[in-house]
Amino acid sequence: MTHYDQKDLEKEIFEQTLRCSKCRMCVSMCPTYEGWLTQSSVGRLLAINLHFKYGLGSEEELSKLLFSCTTCRRCQERCKALATGVTPTDTIIKARQLLVKRAQARERKES
């Protein structure tokens, strides 16, 4: 992935996180939700936004959070039914890919 491709992916992910209205309609249907907002897609999208925009949290913490998502797409179906245009599961998957690409780039630099 070139630097340009990575920037495009970051922009796409960031734009999707901003589209989320944080209505929390996805929270109750998330199989990983156990009381913490970050255990739902709205919380994960918020964490992605805060990490990429403000550098909050480590990539390791964000990675754990994103890889705890089962990608069942229940949230995505809810967003689709509400006609929000938000694709939380796809955004989470793309953010995972970006984190993996960044880790691979760091490993290449170190070796």
Gaussian input, Z-matrix of N, CA and C with variables (Angstrom, degrees):
# hf/3-21g

backbone

0 1
 N
 C     1     B1
 C     2     B2     1     A1
 N     3     B3     2     A2     1     D1
 C     4     B4     3     A3     2     D2
 C     5     B5     4     A4     3     D3
 N     6     B6     5     A5     4     D4
 C     7     B7     6     A6     5     D5
 C     8     B8     7     A7     6     D6
 N     9     B9     8     A8     7     D7
 C    10    B10     9     A9     8     D8
 C    11    B11    10    A10     9     D9
 N    12    B12    11    A11    10    D10
 C    13    B13    12    A12    11    D11
 C    14    B14    13    A13    12    D12
 N    15    B15    14    A14    13    D13
 C    16    B16    15    A15    14    D14
 C    17    B17    16    A16    15    D15
 N    18    B18    17    A17    16    D16
 C    19    B19    18    A18    17    D17
 C    20    B20    19    A19    18    D18
 N    21    B21    20    A20    19    D19
 C    22    B22    21    A21    20    D20
 C    23    B23    22    A22    21    D21
 N    24    B24    23    A23    22    D22
 C    25    B25    24    A24    23    D23
 C    26    B26    25    A25    24    D24
 N    27    B27    26    A26    25    D25
 C    28    B28    27    A27    26    D26
 C    29    B29    28    A28    27    D27
 N    30    B30    29    A29    28    D28
 C    31    B31    30    A30    29    D29
 C    32    B32    31    A31    30    D30
 N    33    B33    32    A32    31    D31
 C    34    B34    33    A33    32    D32
 C    35    B35    34    A34    33    D33
 N    36    B36    35    A35    34    D34
 C    37    B37    36    A36    35    D35
 C    38    B38    37    A37    36    D36
 N    39    B39    38    A38    37    D37
 C    40    B40    39    A39    38    D38
 C    41    B41    40    A40    39    D39
 N    42    B42    41    A41    40    D40
 C    43    B43    42    A42    41    D41
 C    44    B44    43    A43    42    D42
 N    45    B45    44    A44    43    D43
 C    46    B46    45    A45    44    D44
 C    47    B47    46    A46    45    D45
 N    48    B48    47    A47    46    D46
 C    49    B49    48    A48    47    D47
 C    50    B50    49    A49    48    D48
 N    51    B51    50    A50    49    D49
 C    52    B52    51    A51    50    D50
 C    53    B53    52    A52    51    D51
 N    54    B54    53    A53    52    D52
 C    55    B55    54    A54    53    D53
 C    56    B56    55    A55    54    D54
 N    57    B57    56    A56    55    D55
 C    58    B58    57    A57    56    D56
 C    59    B59    58    A58    57    D57
 N    60    B60    59    A59    58    D58
 C    61    B61    60    A60    59    D59
 C    62    B62    61    A61    60    D60
 N    63    B63    62    A62    61    D61
 C    64    B64    63    A63    62    D62
 C    65    B65    64    A64    63    D63
 N    66    B66    65    A65    64    D64
 C    67    B67    66    A66    65    D65
 C    68    B68    67    A67    66    D66
 N    69    B69    68    A68    67    D67
 C    70    B70    69    A69    68    D68
 C    71    B71    70    A70    69    D69
 N    72    B72    71    A71    70    D70
 C    73    B73    72    A72    71    D71
 C    74    B74    73    A73    72    D72
 N    75    B75    74    A74    73    D73
 C    76    B76    75    A75    74    D74
 C    77    B77    76    A76    75    D75
 N    78    B78    77    A77    76    D76
 C    79    B79    78    A78    77    D77
 C    80    B80    79    A79    78    D78
 N    81    B81    80    A80    79    D79
 C    82    B82    81    A81    80    D80
 C    83    B83    82    A82    81    D81
 N    84    B84    83    A83    82    D82
 C    85    B85    84    A84    83    D83
 C    86    B86    85    A85    84    D84
 N    87    B87    86    A86    85    D85
 C    88    B88    87    A87    86    D86
 C    89    B89    88    A88    87    D87
 N    90    B90    89    A89    88    D88
 C    91    B91    90    A90    89    D89
 C    92    B92    91    A91    90    D90
 N    93    B93    92    A92    91    D91
 C    94    B94    93    A93    92    D92
 C    95    B95    94    A94    93    D93
 N    96    B96    95    A95    94    D94
 C    97    B97    96    A96    95    D95
 C    98    B98    97    A97    96    D96
 N    99    B99    98    A98    97    D97
 C   100   B100    99    A99    98    D98
 C   101   B101   100   A100    99    D99
 N   102   B102   101   A101   100   D100
 C   103   B103   102   A102   101   D101
 C   104   B104   103   A103   102   D102
 N   105   B105   104   A104   103   D103
 C   106   B106   105   A105   104   D104
 C   107   B107   106   A106   105   D105
 N   108   B108   107   A107   106   D106
 C   109   B109   108   A108   107   D107
 C   110   B110   109   A109   108   D108
 N   111   B111   110   A110   109   D109
 C   112   B112   111   A111   110   D110
 C   113   B113   112   A112   111   D111
 N   114   B114   113   A113   112   D112
 C   115   B115   114   A114   113   D113
 C   116   B116   115   A115   114   D114
 N   117   B117   116   A116   115   D115
 C   118   B118   117   A117   116   D116
 C   119   B119   118   A118   117   D117
 N   120   B120   119   A119   118   D118
 C   121   B121   120   A120   119   D119
 C   122   B122   121   A121   120   D120
 N   123   B123   122   A122   121   D121
 C   124   B124   123   A123   122   D122
 C   125   B125   124   A124   123   D123
 N   126   B126   125   A125   124   D124
 C   127   B127   126   A126   125   D125
 C   128   B128   127   A127   126   D126
 N   129   B129   128   A128   127   D127
 C   130   B130   129   A129   128   D128
 C   131   B131   130   A130   129   D129
 N   132   B132   131   A131   130   D130
 C   133   B133   132   A132   131   D131
 C   134   B134   133   A133   132   D132
 N   135   B135   134   A134   133   D133
 C   136   B136   135   A135   134   D134
 C   137   B137   136   A136   135   D135
 N   138   B138   137   A137   136   D136
 C   139   B139   138   A138   137   D137
 C   140   B140   139   A139   138   D138
 N   141   B141   140   A140   139   D139
 C   142   B142   141   A141   140   D140
 C   143   B143   142   A142   141   D141
 N   144   B144   143   A143   142   D142
 C   145   B145   144   A144   143   D143
 C   146   B146   145   A145   144   D144
 N   147   B147   146   A146   145   D145
 C   148   B148   147   A147   146   D146
 C   149   B149   148   A148   147   D147
 N   150   B150   149   A149   148   D148
 C   151   B151   150   A150   149   D149
 C   152   B152   151   A151   150   D150
 N   153   B153   152   A152   151   D151
 C   154   B154   153   A153   152   D152
 C   155   B155   154   A154   153   D153
 N   156   B156   155   A155   154   D154
 C   157   B157   156   A156   155   D155
 C   158   B158   157   A157   156   D156
 N   159   B159   158   A158   157   D157
 C   160   B160   159   A159   158   D158
 C   161   B161   160   A160   159   D159
 N   162   B162   161   A161   160   D160
 C   163   B163   162   A162   161   D161
 C   164   B164   163   A163   162   D162
 N   165   B165   164   A164   163   D163
 C   166   B166   165   A165   164   D164
 C   167   B167   166   A166   165   D165
 N   168   B168   167   A167   166   D166
 C   169   B169   168   A168   167   D167
 C   170   B170   169   A169   168   D168
 N   171   B171   170   A170   169   D169
 C   172   B172   171   A171   170   D170
 C   173   B173   172   A172   171   D171
 N   174   B174   173   A173   172   D172
 C   175   B175   174   A174   173   D173
 C   176   B176   175   A175   174   D174
 N   177   B177   176   A176   175   D175
 C   178   B178   177   A177   176   D176
 C   179   B179   178   A178   177   D177
 N   180   B180   179   A179   178   D178
 C   181   B181   180   A180   179   D179
 C   182   B182   181   A181   180   D180
 N   183   B183   182   A182   181   D181
 C   184   B184   183   A183   182   D182
 C   185   B185   184   A184   183   D183
 N   186   B186   185   A185   184   D184
 C   187   B187   186   A186   185   D185
 C   188   B188   187   A187   186   D186
 N   189   B189   188   A188   187   D187
 C   190   B190   189   A189   188   D188
 C   191   B191   190   A190   189   D189
 N   192   B192   191   A191   190   D190
 C   193   B193   192   A192   191   D191
 C   194   B194   193   A193   192   D192
 N   195   B195   194   A194   193   D193
 C   196   B196   195   A195   194   D194
 C   197   B197   196   A196   195   D195
 N   198   B198   197   A197   196   D196
 C   199   B199   198   A198   197   D197
 C   200   B200   199   A199   198   D198
 N   201   B201   200   A200   199   D199
 C   202   B202   201   A201   200   D200
 C   203   B203   202   A202   201   D201
 N   204   B204   203   A203   202   D202
 C   205   B205   204   A204   203   D203
 C   206   B206   205   A205   204   D204
 N   207   B207   206   A206   205   D205
 C   208   B208   207   A207   206   D206
 C   209   B209   208   A208   207   D207
 N   210   B210   209   A209   208   D208
 C   211   B211   210   A210   209   D209
 C   212   B212   211   A211   210   D210
 N   213   B213   212   A212   211   D211
 C   214   B214   213   A213   212   D212
 C   215   B215   214   A214   213   D213
 N   216   B216   215   A215   214   D214
 C   217   B217   216   A216   215   D215
 C   218   B218   217   A217   216   D216
 N   219   B219   218   A218   217   D217
 C   220   B220   219   A219   218   D218
 C   221   B221   220   A220   219   D219
 N   222   B222   221   A221   220   D220
 C   223   B223   222   A222   221   D221
 C   224   B224   223   A223   222   D222
 N   225   B225   224   A224   223   D223
 C   226   B226   225   A225   224   D224
 C   227   B227   226   A226   225   D225
 N   228   B228   227   A227   226   D226
 C   229   B229   228   A228   227   D227
 C   230   B230   229   A229   228   D228
 N   231   B231   230   A230   229   D229
 C   232   B232   231   A231   230   D230
 C   233   B233   232   A232   231   D231
 N   234   B234   233   A233   232   D232
 C   235   B235   234   A234   233   D233
 C   236   B236   235   A235   234   D234
 N   237   B237   236   A236   235   D235
 C   238   B238   237   A237   236   D236
 C   239   B239   238   A238   237   D237
 N   240   B240   239   A239   238   D238
 C   241   B241   240   A240   239   D239
 C   242   B242   241   A241   240   D240
 N   243   B243   242   A242   241   D241
 C   244   B244   243   A243   242   D242
 C   245   B245   244   A244   243   D243
 N   246   B246   245   A245   244   D244
 C   247   B247   246   A246   245   D245
 C   248   B248   247   A247   246   D246
 N   249   B249   248   A248   247   D247
 C   250   B250   249   A249   248   D248
 C   251   B251   250   A250   249   D249
 N   252   B252   251   A251   250   D250
 C   253   B253   252   A252   251   D251
 C   254   B254   253   A253   252   D252
 N   255   B255   254   A254   253   D253
 C   256   B256   255   A255   254   D254
 C   257   B257   256   A256   255   D255
 N   258   B258   257   A257   256   D256
 C   259   B259   258   A258   257   D257
 C   260   B260   259   A259   258   D258
 N   261   B261   260   A260   259   D259
 C   262   B262   261   A261   260   D260
 C   263   B263   262   A262   261   D261
 N   264   B264   263   A263   262   D262
 C   265   B265   264   A264   263   D263
 C   266   B266   265   A265   264   D264
 N   267   B267   266   A266   265   D265
 C   268   B268   267   A267   266   D266
 C   269   B269   268   A268   267   D267
 N   270   B270   269   A269   268   D268
 C   271   B271   270   A270   269   D269
 C   272   B272   271   A271   270   D270
 N   273   B273   272   A272   271   D271
 C   274   B274   273   A273   272   D272
 C   275   B275   274   A274   273   D273
 N   276   B276   275   A275   274   D274
 C   277   B277   276   A276   275   D275
 C   278   B278   277   A277   276   D276
 N   279   B279   278   A278   277   D277
 C   280   B280   279   A279   278   D278
 C   281   B281   280   A280   279   D279
 N   282   B282   281   A281   280   D280
 C   283   B283   282   A282   281   D281
 C   284   B284   283   A283   282   D282
 N   285   B285   284   A284   283   D283
 C   286   B286   285   A285   284   D284
 C   287   B287   286   A286   285   D285
 N   288   B288   287   A287   286   D286
 C   289   B289   288   A288   287   D287
 C   290   B290   289   A289   288   D288
 N   291   B291   290   A290   289   D289
 C   292   B292   291   A291   290   D290
 C   293   B293   292   A292   291   D291
 N   294   B294   293   A293   292   D292
 C   295   B295   294   A294   293   D293
 C   296   B296   295   A295   294   D294
 N   297   B297   296   A296   295   D295
 C   298   B298   297   A297   296   D296
 C   299   B299   298   A298   297   D297
 N   300   B300   299   A299   298   D298
 C   301   B301   300   A300   299   D299
 C   302   B302   301   A301   300   D300
 N   303   B303   302   A302   301   D301
 C   304   B304   303   A303   302   D302
 C   305   B305   304   A304   303   D303
 N   306   B306   305   A305   304   D304
 C   307   B307   306   A306   305   D305
 C   308   B308   307   A307   306   D306
 N   309   B309   308   A308   307   D307
 C   310   B310   309   A309   308   D308
 C   311   B311   310   A310   309   D309
 N   312   B312   311   A311   310   D310
 C   313   B313   312   A312   311   D311
 C   314   B314   313   A313   312   D312
 N   315   B315   314   A314   313   D313
 C   316   B316   315   A315   314   D314
 C   317   B317   316   A316   315   D315
 N   318   B318   317   A317   316   D316
 C   319   B319   318   A318   317   D317
 C   320   B320   319   A319   318   D318
 N   321   B321   320   A320   319   D319
 C   322   B322   321   A321   320   D320
 C   323   B323   322   A322   321   D321
 N   324   B324   323   A323   322   D322
 C   325   B325   324   A324   323   D323
 C   326   B326   325   A325   324   D324
 N   327   B327   326   A326   325   D325
 C   328   B328   327   A327   326   D326
 C   329   B329   328   A328   327   D327
 N   330   B330   329   A329   328   D328
 C   331   B331   330   A330   329   D329
 C   332   B332   331   A331   330   D330

   B1=1.4449
   B2=1.5263
   B3=1.3131
   B4=1.4570
   B5=1.5198
   B6=1.3249
   B7=1.4616
   B8=1.5286
   B9=1.3418
   B10=1.4701
   B11=1.5237
   B12=1.3349
   B13=1.4610
   B14=1.5208
   B15=1.3211
   B16=1.4579
   B17=1.5274
   B18=1.3159
   B19=1.4701
   B20=1.5279
   B21=1.3303
   B22=1.4735
   B23=1.5216
   B24=1.3337
   B25=1.4557
   B26=1.5264
   B27=1.3237
   B28=1.4685
   B29=1.5248
   B30=1.3221
   B31=1.4695
   B32=1.5232
   B33=1.3203
   B34=1.4667
   B35=1.5354
   B36=1.3233
   B37=1.4613
   B38=1.5249
   B39=1.3206
   B40=1.4516
   B41=1.5322
   B42=1.3369
   B43=1.4658
   B44=1.5233
   B45=1.3285
   B46=1.4597
   B47=1.5294
   B48=1.3216
   B49=1.4712
   B50=1.5255
   B51=1.3224
   B52=1.4621
   B53=1.5214
   B54=1.3158
   B55=1.4690
   B56=1.5220
   B57=1.3089
   B58=1.4609
   B59=1.5301
   B60=1.3216
   B61=1.4678
   B62=1.5269
   B63=1.3277
   B64=1.4662
   B65=1.5232
   B66=1.3259
   B67=1.4661
   B68=1.5306
   B69=1.3206
   B70=1.4644
   B71=1.5378
   B72=1.3071
   B73=1.4655
   B74=1.5296
   B75=1.3101
   B76=1.4614
   B77=1.5312
   B78=1.3247
   B79=1.4645
   B80=1.5241
   B81=1.3132
   B82=1.4724
   B83=1.5227
   B84=1.3086
   B85=1.4678
   B86=1.5220
   B87=1.3182
   B88=1.4581
   B89=1.5310
   B90=1.3457
   B91=1.4706
   B92=1.5247
   B93=1.3310
   B94=1.4683
   B95=1.5265
   B96=1.3265
   B97=1.4592
   B98=1.5303
   B99=1.3407
   B100=1.4687
   B101=1.5258
   B102=1.3244
   B103=1.4468
   B104=1.5170
   B105=1.3244
   B106=1.4611
   B107=1.5192
   B108=1.3201
   B109=1.4589
   B110=1.5269
   B111=1.3229
   B112=1.4714
   B113=1.5196
   B114=1.3192
   B115=1.4650
   B116=1.5349
   B117=1.3153
   B118=1.4651
   B119=1.5230
   B120=1.3216
   B121=1.4686
   B122=1.5224
   B123=1.3219
   B124=1.4682
   B125=1.5281
   B126=1.3025
   B127=1.4563
   B128=1.5151
   B129=1.3230
   B130=1.4643
   B131=1.5267
   B132=1.3325
   B133=1.4671
   B134=1.5280
   B135=1.3137
   B136=1.4615
   B137=1.5323
   B138=1.3356
   B139=1.4670
   B140=1.5303
   B141=1.3266
   B142=1.4723
   B143=1.5187
   B144=1.3227
   B145=1.4538
   B146=1.5275
   B147=1.3280
   B148=1.4615
   B149=1.5269
   B150=1.3271
   B151=1.4625
   B152=1.5290
   B153=1.3305
   B154=1.4628
   B155=1.5242
   B156=1.3253
   B157=1.4607
   B158=1.5273
   B159=1.3373
   B160=1.4639
   B161=1.5208
   B162=1.3236
   B163=1.4564
   B164=1.5244
   B165=1.3258
   B166=1.4615
   B167=1.5281
   B168=1.3021
   B169=1.4600
   B170=1.5197
   B171=1.2952
   B172=1.4624
   B173=1.5257
   B174=1.3246
   B175=1.4663
   B176=1.5249
   B177=1.3242
   B178=1.4625
   B179=1.5272
   B180=1.3214
   B181=1.4705
   B182=1.5257
   B183=1.3268
   B184=1.4524
   B185=1.5197
   B186=1.3151
   B187=1.4562
   B188=1.5268
   B189=1.3252
   B190=1.4731
   B191=1.5197
   B192=1.3157
   B193=1.4560
   B194=1.5284
   B195=1.3243
   B196=1.4671
   B197=1.5203
   B198=1.3300
   B199=1.4628
   B200=1.5287
   B201=1.3311
   B202=1.4667
   B203=1.5297
   B204=1.3179
   B205=1.4650
   B206=1.5287
   B207=1.3249
   B208=1.4682
   B209=1.5299
   B210=1.3080
   B211=1.4662
   B212=1.5349
   B213=1.3217
   B214=1.4687
   B215=1.5268
   B216=1.3104
   B217=1.4664
   B218=1.5362
   B219=1.3111
   B220=1.4758
   B221=1.5271
   B222=1.3225
   B223=1.4730
   B224=1.5212
   B225=1.3080
   B226=1.4580
   B227=1.5228
   B228=1.3179
   B229=1.4700
   B230=1.5254
   B231=1.3272
   B232=1.4681
   B233=1.5229
   B234=1.3212
   B235=1.4657
   B236=1.5244
   B237=1.3241
   B238=1.4655
   B239=1.5227
   B240=1.3431
   B241=1.4614
   B242=1.5283
   B243=1.3202
   B244=1.4654
   B245=1.5244
   B246=1.3317
   B247=1.4648
   B248=1.5292
   B249=1.3229
   B250=1.4632
   B251=1.5180
   B252=1.3198
   B253=1.4576
   B254=1.5170
   B255=1.3312
   B256=1.4574
   B257=1.5224
   B258=1.3276
   B259=1.4647
   B260=1.5271
   B261=1.3486
   B262=1.4622
   B263=1.5186
   B264=1.3045
   B265=1.4625
   B266=1.5209
   B267=1.3153
   B268=1.4679
   B269=1.5185
   B270=1.3259
   B271=1.4612
   B272=1.5224
   B273=1.3182
   B274=1.4706
   B275=1.5178
   B276=1.3238
   B277=1.4716
   B278=1.5284
   B279=1.3281
   B280=1.4699
   B281=1.5276
   B282=1.3235
   B283=1.4725
   B284=1.5269
   B285=1.3347
   B286=1.4727
   B287=1.5198
   B288=1.3468
   B289=1.4635
   B290=1.5247
   B291=1.3182
   B292=1.4552
   B293=1.5282
   B294=1.3214
   B295=1.4605
   B296=1.5255
   B297=1.3359
   B298=1.4699
   B299=1.5256
   B300=1.3338
   B301=1.4658
   B302=1.5272
   B303=1.3174
   B304=1.4656
   B305=1.5312
   B306=1.3211
   B307=1.4711
   B308=1.5224
   B309=1.3240
   B310=1.4585
   B311=1.5283
   B312=1.3226
   B313=1.4662
   B314=1.5271
   B315=1.3224
   B316=1.4706
   B317=1.5246
   B318=1.3347
   B319=1.4675
   B320=1.5192
   B321=1.3283
   B322=1.4719
   B323=1.5277
   B324=1.3250
   B325=1.4593
   B326=1.5174
   B327=1.3253
   B328=1.4601
   B329=1.5189
   B330=1.3209
   B331=1.4750
   B332=1.5036
   A1=108.10
   A2=116.06
   A3=119.57
   A4=110.21
   A5=115.28
   A6=120.64
   A7=109.79
   A8=116.65
   A9=121.65
   A10=110.25
   A11=117.45
   A12=121.51
   A13=110.93
   A14=116.10
   A15=121.02
   A16=110.31
   A17=117.14
   A18=121.08
   A19=110.85
   A20=117.35
   A21=120.69
   A22=110.76
   A23=116.65
   A24=121.28
   A25=110.18
   A26=116.83
   A27=120.89
   A28=110.49
   A29=116.60
   A30=121.16
   A31=110.84
   A32=116.84
   A33=121.46
   A34=110.96
   A35=115.96
   A36=120.61
   A37=109.93
   A38=116.79
   A39=121.78
   A40=110.94
   A41=116.91
   A42=120.59
   A43=111.39
   A44=117.19
   A45=120.11
   A46=111.26
   A47=116.93
   A48=118.84
   A49=110.49
   A50=117.31
   A51=120.42
   A52=112.48
   A53=117.23
   A54=121.34
   A55=112.04
   A56=117.12
   A57=120.89
   A58=108.83
   A59=116.95
   A60=121.12
   A61=112.10
   A62=116.42
   A63=122.69
   A64=112.04
   A65=115.36
   A66=121.11
   A67=111.95
   A68=116.33
   A69=124.99
   A70=113.83
   A71=117.42
   A72=120.98
   A73=111.05
   A74=117.23
   A75=122.15
   A76=112.16
   A77=116.88
   A78=120.74
   A79=112.06
   A80=117.37
   A81=120.19
   A82=113.50
   A83=117.39
   A84=119.53
   A85=113.16
   A86=117.08
   A87=120.72
   A88=110.50
   A89=117.71
   A90=119.81
   A91=113.82
   A92=118.15
   A93=119.62
   A94=112.36
   A95=116.94
   A96=120.18
   A97=110.58
   A98=114.32
   A99=119.98
   A100=110.49
   A101=116.99
   A102=120.07
   A103=115.72
   A104=118.11
   A105=121.40
   A106=109.03
   A107=116.58
   A108=120.84
   A109=111.74
   A110=116.96
   A111=119.82
   A112=112.65
   A113=117.59
   A114=121.23
   A115=111.09
   A116=117.06
   A117=122.32
   A118=109.03
   A119=116.58
   A120=118.92
   A121=112.02
   A122=118.47
   A123=119.43
   A124=110.10
   A125=118.00
   A126=121.67
   A127=112.01
   A128=116.05
   A129=119.83
   A130=110.79
   A131=116.66
   A132=119.85
   A133=110.42
   A134=116.97
   A135=120.62
   A136=110.63
   A137=116.65
   A138=121.12
   A139=111.01
   A140=116.87
   A141=120.88
   A142=109.26
   A143=116.38
   A144=121.71
   A145=110.89
   A146=116.86
   A147=120.75
   A148=112.16
   A149=116.30
   A150=119.26
   A151=111.28
   A152=116.25
   A153=119.43
   A154=112.47
   A155=118.11
   A156=120.57
   A157=112.36
   A158=116.40
   A159=120.02
   A160=114.40
   A161=117.18
   A162=119.99
   A163=113.49
   A164=116.93
   A165=120.14
   A166=111.07
   A167=116.48
   A168=121.62
   A169=110.94
   A170=115.05
   A171=119.79
   A172=110.24
   A173=115.13
   A174=118.80
   A175=110.35
   A176=116.93
   A177=120.49
   A178=110.86
   A179=116.75
   A180=120.28
   A181=110.94
   A182=116.50
   A183=120.83
   A184=110.33
   A185=116.74
   A186=121.08
   A187=111.27
   A188=116.62
   A189=120.11
   A190=110.92
   A191=115.74
   A192=121.51
   A193=110.96
   A194=116.57
   A195=120.22
   A196=112.26
   A197=116.96
   A198=119.09
   A199=112.45
   A200=117.75
   A201=120.07
   A202=111.00
   A203=117.59
   A204=122.65
   A205=108.66
   A206=116.39
   A207=120.55
   A208=112.80
   A209=117.54
   A210=125.18
   A211=111.84
   A212=115.58
   A213=120.64
   A214=112.70
   A215=117.00
   A216=125.28
   A217=114.51
   A218=118.00
   A219=119.64
   A220=109.90
   A221=116.48
   A222=120.43
   A223=110.38
   A224=115.86
   A225=120.55
   A226=110.80
   A227=115.94
   A228=119.75
   A229=110.42
   A230=117.07
   A231=120.42
   A232=110.15
   A233=117.20
   A234=120.66
   A235=110.85
   A236=115.96
   A237=120.70
   A238=109.63
   A239=116.97
   A240=121.21
   A241=111.46
   A242=116.45
   A243=121.00
   A244=112.18
   A245=116.86
   A246=123.99
   A247=112.20
   A248=116.09
   A249=120.05
   A250=112.80
   A251=117.38
   A252=120.69
   A253=113.01
   A254=116.62
   A255=120.93
   A256=108.51
   A257=116.17
   A258=121.16
   A259=108.48
   A260=116.96
   A261=120.21
   A262=114.45
   A263=117.42
   A264=119.49
   A265=110.84
   A266=116.99
   A267=120.29
   A268=110.82
   A269=116.66
   A270=121.24
   A271=110.71
   A272=116.84
   A273=120.95
   A274=110.26
   A275=117.05
   A276=121.11
   A277=110.46
   A278=117.40
   A279=120.47
   A280=111.18
   A281=116.67
   A282=119.67
   A283=110.29
   A284=117.18
   A285=120.89
   A286=109.82
   A287=115.27
   A288=120.21
   A289=110.91
   A290=116.66
   A291=121.07
   A292=110.70
   A293=117.09
   A294=120.00
   A295=111.49
   A296=117.06
   A297=120.96
   A298=110.00
   A299=117.37
   A300=120.98
   A301=111.07
   A302=116.93
   A303=120.51
   A304=110.64
   A305=116.84
   A306=120.48
   A307=110.45
   A308=117.29
   A309=120.85
   A310=111.07
   A311=116.28
   A312=120.26
   A313=110.56
   A314=116.87
   A315=119.97
   A316=111.11
   A317=117.15
   A318=121.33
   A319=110.90
   A320=118.05
   A321=121.71
   A322=110.37
   A323=116.01
   A324=119.83
   A325=111.06
   A326=116.77
   A327=121.24
   A328=113.03
   A329=116.58
   A330=118.32
   A331=112.90
   D1=123.21
   D2=178.69
   D3=-75.78
   D4=165.36
   D5=177.99
   D6=-57.68
   D7=-39.80
   D8=179.57
   D9=-62.82
   D10=-46.56
   D11=179.10
   D12=-60.75
   D13=-41.03
   D14=-179.79
   D15=-63.89
   D16=-42.14
   D17=178.67
   D18=-64.15
   D19=-39.91
   D20=176.82
   D21=-62.52
   D22=-43.19
   D23=179.24
   D24=-63.94
   D25=-43.84
   D26=177.85
   D27=-59.10
   D28=-43.65
   D29=-179.92
   D30=-63.40
   D31=-44.59
   D32=179.69
   D33=-61.91
   D34=-44.27
   D35=178.96
   D36=-63.16
   D37=-47.21
   D38=-177.98
   D39=-60.99
   D40=-43.53
   D41=179.55
   D42=-62.12
   D43=-39.13
   D44=178.15
   D45=-65.83
   D46=-39.32
   D47=-179.68
   D48=-65.29
   D49=-32.46
   D50=179.05
   D51=-73.91
   D52=-26.57
   D53=-179.52
   D54=-71.55
   D55=-23.90
   D56=179.93
   D57=-65.15
   D58=125.72
   D59=-178.41
   D60=-86.56
   D61=-0.85
   D62=179.20
   D63=58.48
   D64=38.83
   D65=179.82
   D66=-72.17
   D67=-18.58
   D68=178.24
   D69=67.25
   D70=18.00
   D71=177.10
   D72=-68.37
   D73=-17.05
   D74=-178.52
   D75=-86.94
   D76=-17.24
   D77=-170.55
   D78=-60.82
   D79=-51.58
   D80=-173.56
   D81=-67.86
   D82=-20.59
   D83=-178.65
   D84=-94.44
   D85=-1.79
   D86=-178.56
   D87=-80.45
   D88=123.58
   D89=-178.22
   D90=-69.06
   D91=-14.94
   D92=179.60
   D93=-97.07
   D94=-3.47
   D95=-177.93
   D96=-73.79
   D97=123.34
   D98=178.88
   D99=-134.50
   D100=31.65
   D101=175.71
   D102=114.64
   D103=-19.91
   D104=178.72
   D105=-102.28
   D106=132.80
   D107=-177.94
   D108=-57.18
   D109=-35.16
   D110=-179.39
   D111=-68.03
   D112=-7.13
   D113=176.40
   D114=-90.41
   D115=14.12
   D116=177.92
   D117=-129.11
   D118=169.50
   D119=-177.15
   D120=-65.44
   D121=-38.01
   D122=179.44
   D123=-62.68
   D124=-39.21
   D125=177.91
   D126=-68.56
   D127=-38.47
   D128=178.11
   D129=-66.49
   D130=-42.18
   D131=177.94
   D132=-63.44
   D133=-40.07
   D134=177.43
   D135=-63.43
   D136=-42.46
   D137=178.68
   D138=-63.12
   D139=-40.73
   D140=177.37
   D141=-60.55
   D142=-48.71
   D143=-179.28
   D144=-58.23
   D145=-50.05
   D146=-177.22
   D147=-65.28
   D148=-34.83
   D149=179.61
   D150=-69.73
   D151=-50.44
   D152=-175.62
   D153=-74.17
   D154=-32.03
   D155=-178.28
   D156=-83.26
   D157=-42.21
   D158=-173.51
   D159=-117.66
   D160=-4.00
   D161=179.79
   D162=74.61
   D163=19.51
   D164=-179.38
   D165=-75.86
   D166=133.31
   D167=-179.33
   D168=78.29
   D169=154.69
   D170=179.04
   D171=-84.83
   D172=162.38
   D173=175.69
   D174=-64.27
   D175=-32.34
   D176=178.03
   D177=-64.03
   D178=-44.21
   D179=178.69
   D180=-64.45
   D181=-44.13
   D182=179.34
   D183=-63.68
   D184=-40.92
   D185=179.11
   D186=-60.33
   D187=-46.12
   D188=178.03
   D189=-58.88
   D190=-42.83
   D191=-179.57
   D192=-63.76
   D193=-46.30
   D194=-177.14
   D195=-70.83
   D196=-37.06
   D197=-179.54
   D198=-78.85
   D199=-5.84
   D200=173.62
   D201=-81.55
   D202=-11.25
   D203=176.76
   D204=-72.44
   D205=133.71
   D206=-179.31
   D207=-81.75
   D208=-8.88
   D209=-175.48
   D210=55.10
   D211=38.63
   D212=179.36
   D213=-73.03
   D214=-17.49
   D215=177.26
   D216=72.45
   D217=13.55
   D218=176.91
   D219=-62.35
   D220=-41.11
   D221=179.26
   D222=-63.35
   D223=-40.17
   D224=-178.36
   D225=-65.17
   D226=-38.72
   D227=177.25
   D228=-65.97
   D229=-38.45
   D230=178.11
   D231=-64.88
   D232=-45.07
   D233=178.54
   D234=-62.27
   D235=-38.73
   D236=178.96
   D237=-64.23
   D238=-42.72
   D239=179.54
   D240=-64.29
   D241=-31.40
   D242=179.23
   D243=-86.55
   D244=-1.79
   D245=178.26
   D246=58.14
   D247=42.09
   D248=-179.85
   D249=-85.86
   D250=-23.59
   D251=-176.35
   D252=79.62
   D253=4.04
   D254=179.32
   D255=-87.04
   D256=138.18
   D257=177.56
   D258=-122.05
   D259=78.35
   D260=-173.89
   D261=-58.36
   D262=-44.88
   D263=-177.27
   D264=-64.36
   D265=-45.15
   D266=178.18
   D267=-61.02
   D268=-39.29
   D269=179.85
   D270=-66.50
   D271=-41.65
   D272=177.76
   D273=-62.67
   D274=-42.90
   D275=179.02
   D276=-63.52
   D277=-42.58
   D278=178.99
   D279=-66.00
   D280=-38.15
   D281=177.41
   D282=-65.50
   D283=-37.20
   D284=174.84
   D285=-59.41
   D286=-47.37
   D287=-179.29
   D288=-59.79
   D289=-41.61
   D290=179.88
   D291=-63.72
   D292=-43.30
   D293=178.76
   D294=-63.11
   D295=-39.93
   D296=177.83
   D297=-64.42
   D298=-44.42
   D299=179.36
   D300=-61.33
   D301=-40.61
   D302=178.24
   D303=-64.15
   D304=-42.59
   D305=179.40
   D306=-64.08
   D307=-40.83
   D308=178.53
   D309=-63.74
   D310=-39.91
   D311=178.98
   D312=-64.80
   D313=-39.94
   D314=177.64
   D315=-64.50
   D316=-41.06
   D317=178.73
   D318=-63.01
   D319=-40.24
   D320=179.30
   D321=-63.97
   D322=-38.89
   D323=-179.91
   D324=-67.31
   D325=-35.46
   D326=-177.63
   D327=-75.69
   D328=-23.29
   D329=-178.10
   D330=-97.97

